[in-house]
């Protein structure tokens, strides 16, 4: 193992919704090649944190660094072009568009001549999407829509893929399938930042984890340390 290289560094960010102080000084780091997970109860600020990193929300203070450059306050589209992609909570696919059109939308930051190879890559990883290429996205099953949302995020060829609740609302067998895909993506060199309600599943594939209380990081460590922590077990793992 060579020296670990920091890909994403979030330093003491504070985020407000109007007068509500949603994120109260969150700091964490994601190194190249890692799967890092943020776990915590509903309303702890996990999605807010991801949306802020992705440029969809602006922090009132604090800084965000990607590959050693500040991206604090940068537009979401510019952040995508630097190599970061967010697969949002609730699988927000374009319901009225076909599977292929959704994927092409995900490749908007690529050169036109790069799109066919990017599509081939997604179809190879998600054969189901290839079968459904001409189907309207809104008619896909929940699991297929999740695959489409992940495929669309991959079209921008991200160095860092952020996944917000990928298992939400899926049957257990599909959850396993999605997590297998996340592991495979990581093995091909994509760094992953994962927000997930299913803490057991997230910790089973992550290298490191941060536990988010209400707007604050309350605990951090390797995934196995967090998995073994009695406070985490009581709060998130049913025991």
WOSULPE-V663269 format. One record per helix or strand of 2 or more residues. SS is the DSSP state (helix for helix, strand for strand). FROM is the first residue (numbers start at 0). LEN is the number of residues. If there is no record, write none. Layout:
# WOSULPE-V663269
ss = (SS | SS)
from = (FROM | FROM)
len = (LEN | LEN)
This chain:
# WOSULPE-V663269
ss = (strand | strand | strand | helix | strand | strand | helix | strand | helix | helix | helix | helix | helix | strand | helix | strand | helix | strand | strand | helix | helix)
from = (5 | 19 | 34 | 45 | 60 | 68 | 75 | 83 | 98 | 111 | 126 | 136 | 141 | 159 | 171 | 190 | 198 | 207 | 216 | 222 | 229)
len = (12 | 12 | 5 | 8 | 6 | 2 | 7 | 4 | 8 | 14 | 5 | 3 | 13 | 5 | 16 | 5 | 7 | 5 | 6 | 6 | 7)
